[in-house]
């Protein structure tokens, strides 16, 4: 598991970035959000 800590401001920025960015960049933002929630890499890999 890769655990990262992000502030509420950073979370808000990632969520906004996710809505406004291309699908590839949006997926990267989603991966960071899921890591910050404690999701395991194999779980994140299966997210569509």
HUPETA-V416935 format. One record per helix or strand. SS is the DSSP state (A for helix, B for strand). FROM is the first residue (numbers start at 1). TO is the last residue. If there is no record, write none. Layout:
ss=SS from=FROM to=TO
ss=SS from=FROM to=TO
//
This chain:
ss=A from=8 to=20
ss=A from=23 to=36
ss=A from=41 to=45
//
